[in-house]
Amino acid sequence: MVPRTRHDRLADVRAALSTVLDPELDEPITDLGFVRSVALGEQDDLEVHLRLPTSFCSPNFAYLMASDAKDALVAVPWTRKVVVALDDHHDSDKINAGLAADAGYRGTFGSEADRDLEDLRATFRRKAHTAAAERCVTALLRREPDRDLESVGDVVLGDLEPGDRLDALVRRRRDLGLPVRPDAPVLVDHLGRQPDDVPMALRRARSTRISIDGNAHFCRGLLRTRYPGSEDDQVHRADGAEPADESYDPTFIPLTSLRKDLHR
Amino acid sequence: MYTKDGESYFIVDAHIALWDARPENIKNIHGQQFIDCFYDYHRNLSPESEVWTKEDYLYQGGDRLMKDLFEDGYVDHAVFQPAHLGEFYHSGFGQTDEASALAAAHPDKLTYNHNWDPRNGEAGLDQLRADAERFGLKGVKLYTAEWHGDSRGWRLDDPWSYRYLELCRELGITNIHIHKGPTIRPLDRDAFDVADVDHVATDFTDLNFVVEHCGLPRLEDFCWIATQEPNVHAGLAVAMPFIHTRPRYFAQIVGELLYWIGEDRIQFSSDYALWTPRWLVESFVDFQIPEDMSEYAPISTAQKKKILGLNAAAMYDVEVPTELRLPEADETATGPRQPEAADLAAV
């Protein structure tokens, strides 16, 4: 079914692009401001340009996002010719030629490619799940400060507060093929195994979460520096937000209003 | 030396450069992109008062370096960690002759580390022998994302890399500084993966492996490796300036490092000329973990002193005035530190 209006078709494009994640940051490229332009011609031919925070962002991730974007746009029923181009990257020529020819990852990178990028995707899906689980468990610990740490290992999905954090965790669990029943334990690895040492597992998960949040904000900041005005295209990320973010984020909520009472 | 509130701090800047990215030294678009990327880092993370013009950023030269570090920046000793980037710049990015001459003229203030690339094979081994003699090397800076002909990266656990590390051991080059970058071969892997550091640290226990920017963007992987390998250290290059724009993230980085690897294995760096040491030293001495982050113990003055200079001074045999010295912490060689300070329920 062809959408009635140009406005509807552009909304379709946006929706398709919002399904593309930066695997490392675990966020849609639309929220990150990585979509530079969308041009929809009279004949429904489409040209989309992407941009990244630096010219030296990892070429494999750059390729993944660009090829995922093309796949998502080609899958929209009414699109005809789809061009996706990555701007201002050290491998732009290589990646854009590969995309235009639908050469695939190995066809694009030739001798630099060994197999495919599925293992790389899997690594970051696992990290995303670890961080999502940590956010949920930490929120639970904040609500129940007297809870014994060891018992965190027994927390199940049904114990968690409904909301964005839980939704995010359920999505990540589905990505990994983990059960999403209310009685499924939360603190598990990508194979569903529960840790022997619960505090250590939580501590490691916290490092993962800190790393992802830190990278996500740094990448956002570098994009804003590199492409002035791109802040208008970025969607606020609450996880890891700091007061400095207020200057370019009208929706910013200071952390102080979210804190629990302090005991030190 | 920096003194505040009656406390004096011996400052070692463990990662500096004397680079040349002026147009006449740029070989191709990638050389331009590289310095543009650095300048964006600089503009994004510096306080407004510390932002340089692009022209100033392309090249500093020895006089300005000496002023920025030793006159204005409180630095007592600094270590050159040059990136070669021969595919991008005619005479390389880090200026070998200029920097090593400066170090030779100021041996009390400067140490010159050089670099090697295992893809240079036997000829590179001979070069390393010559370089070790010429510069009196104690350390090297390795950049695994260096482009080299058709290759765009290497791993520390490549067989040829082992040959070079064995030669380092033989030549008394004990301090191996590693910088991870974004390209690696094959591209199927995560280029920032630090697993290769784990392998070489296990196989060369008599060498120190200083992972620059403490593994960022893979802080968690770095911490996990470093907590198990007593000869793996964290360099704070690029992590330091977060102290200004993202102090909570900076607190988390330092908090994680102190927890996983302890106070004796973290080294301050300005990453000059990405940033200058003056404001970083001042900010760090004033810094404290935010009170609501009770999952981390507060940073002590002694820990700050070690991070700002004493740790790197010990690694490079830099003479520290007696009154500024501190003993090593009596900490476990492996595994987490200060677990009693961790309040996991805090955010």
Contacts between the chains, C-beta under 8 A, distances in Angstrom:
chain1	res1	chain2	res2	distance
A	24	B	217	7.4
A	54	B	37	4.7
A	54	B	40	6.7
A	55	B	30	8.0
A	55	B	33	3.9
A	55	B	34	7.9
A	55	B	36	6.9
A	55	B	37	5.8
A	56	B	33	6.9
A	56	B	34	7.0
A	56	B	37	5.5
A	56	B	181	7.2
A	56	B	182	5.0
A	56	B	183	7.9
A	57	B	182	6.4
A	58	B	182	4.5
A	58	B	183	7.3
A	58	B	190	7.8
A	58	B	191	5.2
A	58	B	192	7.6
A	59	B	182	7.2
A	59	B	183	6.4
A	59	B	187	6.2
A	60	B	187	4.4
A	60	B	188	7.1
A	60	B	189	8.0
A	60	B	191	7.4
A	63	B	187	8.0
A	88	B	33	8.0
A	90	B	29	8.0
A	90	B	30	5.6
A	90	B	33	5.8
A	109	B	187	5.4
A	111	B	150	7.2
A	112	B	152	6.7
A	112	B	185	5.6
A	112	B	186	5.9
A	112	B	187	4.9
A	113	B	186	5.9
A	113	B	187	5.8
A	113	B	188	6.4
A	114	B	186	3.7
A	114	B	188	4.9
A	115	B	186	7.7
A	115	B	188	5.4
A	116	B	188	6.7
A	117	B	187	8.0
A	117	B	188	6.0
A	119	B	188	6.5
A	119	B	189	7.8
A	120	B	188	6.2
A	120	B	189	6.7
A	120	B	190	6.0
A	123	B	190	6.1
A	124	B	190	8.0
A	127	B	220	7.9
A	138	B	344	7.9
A	138	B	345	7.6
A	138	B	347	5.6
A	141	B	344	6.6
A	141	B	345	3.9
A	142	B	345	6.4
A	142	B	346	8.0
A	142	B	347	6.2
A	145	B	345	5.3
A	147	B	345	7.4
A	149	B	344	5.9
A	149	B	345	7.8
A	199	B	339	7.9
A	199	B	342	7.9
A	199	B	344	6.3
A	200	B	336	7.7
A	202	B	344	5.7
A	203	B	259	7.7
A	203	B	336	7.1
A	203	B	342	7.0
A	203	B	344	6.9
A	204	B	220	6.9
A	204	B	224	6.7
A	206	B	295	7.5
A	206	B	344	7.7
A	207	B	219	6.4
A	207	B	220	3.7
A	207	B	223	5.5
A	207	B	224	7.5
A	207	B	256	5.6
A	207	B	260	7.6
A	208	B	220	4.5
A	210	B	219	6.7
A	210	B	220	7.3
A	210	B	249	7.5
A	210	B	252	4.7
A	210	B	253	7.7
A	210	B	256	6.5
A	211	B	216	7.9
A	211	B	217	6.8
A	211	B	218	6.7
A	211	B	219	4.4
A	211	B	220	4.6
A	213	B	249	7.6
A	214	B	216	7.5
A	214	B	217	7.7
A	214	B	219	7.1
A	214	B	242	7.9
A	214	B	246	7.5
A	214	B	249	4.8
A	214	B	252	7.2
A	214	B	253	7.4
A	215	B	216	7.8
A	215	B	217	4.6
A	217	B	246	6.5
A	217	B	249	7.0
A	218	B	217	7.7
A	218	B	242	8.0
A	218	B	246	7.8
A	221	B	44	5.0
A	221	B	45	7.8
A	221	B	245	7.2
A	222	B	40	5.8
A	222	B	41	7.2
A	222	B	44	5.5
A	224	B	44	7.6
A	225	B	40	4.8
A	225	B	43	5.3
A	225	B	44	4.2
A	226	B	40	5.3
A	240	B	248	7.9
A	240	B	249	6.7
A	242	B	245	7.6
A	242	B	246	5.2
A	242	B	247	7.1
A	242	B	248	5.2
A	242	B	249	6.9
A	244	B	245	4.9
A	244	B	246	6.5
A	255	B	248	7.6
A	259	B	292	5.2
A	259	B	347	7.9
A	260	B	292	8.0
A	260	B	347	7.8
A	262	B	291	5.9
A	262	B	292	5.4
A	262	B	294	7.1
A	263	B	294	7.2
A	264	B	291	5.9
A	264	B	294	5.3
